[in-house]
Amino acid sequence: MSFLSITNAVKTFGTNTVVKGFDLAVEKGEFVSFLGPSGCGKTTVLRMIAGFERPTSGKITIDGRDVTDLAPNKRRIGMVFQAYALFPNMNVAGNIAFGLKIAGLGKAETEARVQEMLGLIGLSHLAERYPYEMSGGQQQRVALARALAPKPQVLLLDEPLSALDAKIRVSLREEIRDIQRRLGITTVFVTHDQEEAMSISDRIVVMNGGRADQIGTPSEIYNRPSTRFVAGFVGTLNVLRARLERQPQTVTVAGTSVQLAQPVRTADADGNLSLALRPEALSLRPSEGRDVAFDGLVKSVNFMGSVIRIRMDVGGEAISFDMFNSPDLVPPAVGARATAHAASRDMFELTA
């Protein structure tokens, strides 16, 4: 049995159904991220797990116990919010101790647990400081320690890094993942940042319109998206028009004949279908296994730091591909002709 289970959860506000038949099974110690655009229902599902929202229908269990109708303080949930939500009149130690005092722990045990949490987040030297005296990253570490102090069964994080600058976000998300692994706590993380979700998750739930479009490992989500929405939302994608020429899997793309790795499933009555190809799957250099060549006109060259993204017009199709940046690298000039090479096995059919 899964440690955290959500079965056919539905949440309706008036006439608006924001979560529609949501199912998820999370194993003990797993780190699962909800990823999706604003309004897709990811925070609503998180709030149902926490008990802040009650499902209109469906069931939620934690460690085999039905918590669907339990109050938040009866669920053994730790929650970290986007806005820190620290008590401004309490110092760091006081904020971490708050939940322990509410739970009725003795003074000595509370102090010991506070010191343990301060050590865990590396802020023992700031125990007496108040929130206004700390940076955003430090405040979020305190919020994390406060959530973990009562030893919850499940840790919930609602976009906890979105208010921080880019460098702090990267370092803090790595800290959160490291702490989660050390404690072995089952964790659900909500984000709209795909890089964030891909870098720290055991599995990702890509949400769209109140449903889970796909649940899988970061590799599965990125390399084998199951729907057009997932393919377009996660990463950058070339979407190419294709026509089925010979059954079951020979197609023409931008004037080039391609033998796909899998039989075509979604061609319409005229043989039209859509194929997808990631920019990093293309290269200016031919190599073994790259059996498809797209010749076209370079329309733009964009420097993006570690990579250079080049956009070409190939028979009326816009195709982008990435080159790793190097001081000795000279990318093709805008207006020049170039040939991009790809492996047919890296092209996949887009479904509904």
N, C-alpha and C positions, 0 to 999 in steps of 0.2 A: 504494500500500500504506500502511496506517495505521502510525503510528510505534509505538504500543503496542496490541497485539492480544491479546485473551483469547478463546479459542475453546472452547465447550462444556465449561467448567470445572466439575468436580464435586469436592466435598470431603466426605469421610465420616469421622466419628470413631466407631469401633465400629459400632453399628447406627443412629447418628444422622447423616443427611445434612444438612449445614448450608448447602451451596451446591449448586444443582441446575441444571446445564446453562446456566451463565452465559456470555453472549457480550457483548463490548464492543470497539469499535474507537475509539481515541483518536488524533487528529491531532497532529502536532508542534506544540508551543507551546500546546496547548489546556488549559484549566482545567476539569476534570470533577469534580463532587462526587457521592459516594455518600450518599444520604439515606434514612433509614429508622429504625424503632424498634429498641430493644435486641433482640439475638438474631436480626436479619434476615439476617445474613451479611456485612454490609458490611466489617467489620474483617477477617474471614477472607479475603475477596477481596484486600484490601489486603496482608495478610501473604503471600498467595500471589504477588502481584506482587513483593514484597520478597525472597521466597525463604525466609521464616521458616516457611512451611507449604508442603508439596509437594502439588499437586493429586492427588486420587485418580485422576482422568482429566482429559483436556483438554490444552490447549496455550497457552503464553504466549510471545509474541515481542516484542522491543524493537528497533526500527530494523532489522527483517528477520532478527534473530538469535534462534533458539530458546533461551530461558533457562529453560524449564520445570524442568530438573533441575540448574541451576547453583546454587552456593552464593551467599548474599547478597553476599559481598565480590567476586563475579565479575560482578555485574550492573550496576554503575555506577548505583546507586540512592541517593538521599539521603532519609533518613526523619526526621520530626519527631514525637515522641511527646507524648501528653497530659501526662505527668508530667515533661517537660523532659529527664530522664535526663542531667543535666550531672555531670561529675566534681567532687565537692566539694573535692578536694585540688588542683584546678587553677584558676587565675584565668581570666578571660574569654579572653584571648589564647591561653592553653594549651588550653582547651577547643576553640577554633576550629581550632587547629593540629594537634590530635590525629590526625585522619584524614589530613592531609597528610603527617605523619611516618610513619604506617603505610604510606602509599603510596610512601614513599622519596624525597619531594621534598627538595631541598637547602635549607640554612638560609636563604639569601637569598631564594629563591623562596617558601619557606613564610612568611617574615616579610612579604613583599610581598603575598601572597594574604590573610594575616590582616588586614593594614591595609586592604586593599580591602573585605573582608567587614565589618570594623568600620565603615567609612564607609557601606557599603550599609545597615546597620541603625541607623546614627546613634548608635553607642556608642563611638566612638574614645576619648572621655574616660574610659571605664570599663574600659579594657583590663586594668588590674592588679587589678581587684576580683574577689572570689570569689563564687560563687553565693549563699551565705548573706547577702551584703551587698546583694543586689539584689531588686527587686520581681519578682513573678511575670511581669509583662509583659516586663521586661528579660531575665529568664532565658529566656523563650520566644523572644525575638529572638536570643539567643546560640545557642539550639538550632537555630534556622533557619539562622543563619550557618554553624554547624558542618556542617549537612547540605549546604549549598550550596558550601562551600569546595573540595571535591574535583572540582567541576564535573560533577555527575551528569547522566545523560541524562534521568532521571525523578525528580521530587520527590514524595514521599508524605507526607501529613500526616494523622495519626490523632487526630481530635478535639483539635487542639492548643490550642483556646481554651476548653475546657469548664471549666477550673479557675480562670478569670479572672472578675472582676466585669464587669457589663454594659457599662459605658462603655469599659473597656480592651478588651473583646472586639471592639467595633465599630471602634475605632481600629486595633487590631492586624490585624483581618481586611482592612481597607482597605490597610494597609501590605504585608501578604502578597501581596495581589492586585497592588499596584503593582510590587513587586519581581519577581513572576512575569512580569508584562508586559515589564518592562525587560530581563529576562534571556531571555525567550522560552522558558522551560523547561516541558516537558510536566509537568502536575501533576494528581495525584489527591488529593482532599480528602475525608475521612470526617467526617460530622457527623450528629447527630440533630436539629439546629436548622434548621428550614425557612427562617427568615429569613436565616440565615447562608448557606445554600446558594443561595437565590434572589438574594442581593445580589452574589455574587462569581463565579458560575459561568458558563462558556460553555454547558455542558450539565449536566443533572442526571440521575443514575440513581436512580430511586426503587425501593428494594428491599423485598421482602415475602416472607418464608418461604424465603429462599435464592435467590430469582429476581429478575430485573429486571422489575418490573411495567410500567415505562415509562422510556424514555430520550428526553430532548428538551431544548430550551432552557427557561429559567425561564418564559417566556411560554407556551410550549406546555404545560408541566406544569401551570401554574396555570389557564390559561384553557380548555384542552382536555384534561382528564385522560382517559386511555383506560380506566381501570378504576374501580370503586367505591372500592377501597382508596386509590388515588392521589387521587381527588376528596375523600375524607374526611380523608386524612392531611395534605395540603398546603392550608393556609389554613382558613378557617372556611366552613362550607357549610350551606345550607338544603336538606334532603332532603324532597321533597314527594311525597305520593301523588297519582297521577293516573290517569285512566281514559280510554282511547281511545274517542272518540265517533263520529268519522267518519274513514274512511281517506282519505289515508294519515297525516295529522298533526294533526288536531283533537282536543284533549284537554280534559278538565275538571279543574281544580285548585282545591281549596278553594271549590267552587261557582262558579268563574269559567271561562268558555270561553276557551281559548288556542289560537291557530294557531301551531304550532311551526315553526321555520325548516327543520328536517329531518324526513323521514318517520320515524315510530316504527319501531323495530326489535326491541324487547325486551318488548312487551306479552305477558302470559300469555293463556291461553285465554279468560279473562273480560275481557280488555282492560286489566288493571291493569299499571302500570309506575311507575318512580320517576324523578322529575326533580330536578335540582340547580340552585341559584341562589345566587350569592355575595351576601353582605350588602351589599357596596358597589354592587351592580347595582340596588338599590332606593333610592327617594327619596320623601320626602313631597311633593315638588313635581312636578306633571305637566310633561312637556316632549315635544317632538317625538320620535317614535320609541318613547316609553314607552306601549305599546299595551295593557298589562295593569294592572288596578287591583285591589289586595287591600284590602278593608275589614275592619278587625278591632278588637279590644280590646287596649290597651297593657297588658302584664303586668309589664314591668320596664324601667328606664332605667339604664344603667350608664355612668358617666363613665370613659373610658379614656385621658385625655390629649388627644391630637390628634383623637380621634373619640369620639362618643357612640353606644353600641350599644343599640338599642331592640328589645325582643322583643314580638311581638304574637301573639294568638290569632286565627287567621283560619279560621273554619269548622272548628275542631278541629285545625288545622295550626299548629305553632309556626313563626313566620317572624321572623327577625332581620334588621335592616338597620342600616347605619351612617350617621351624620351627622357632617360635619366640625365640630369644635368652634369656636365663636366667642364672644367675650364678649357679643355682642348676641343670641346664639341662645337661644331658649327652647324646649326640647324638649317634646313632649307629656307630659302627666302620666300617672302610673300610674292605670289605671281609665278613662281617656278613650278615645274612639273616634278612629281615625286611618285614613288611606288611604295605602298604600304603592304606588308606581308602578314598573313594571319594563318592560323591552323583552323581547318573546317571544324575540328572537334570542339573549338572554343566558341562556336556560334550556336546559339540555342533559340528555340522557337518560343515566342511569347504567347502565352495563353490568356484566358480571361482575367 
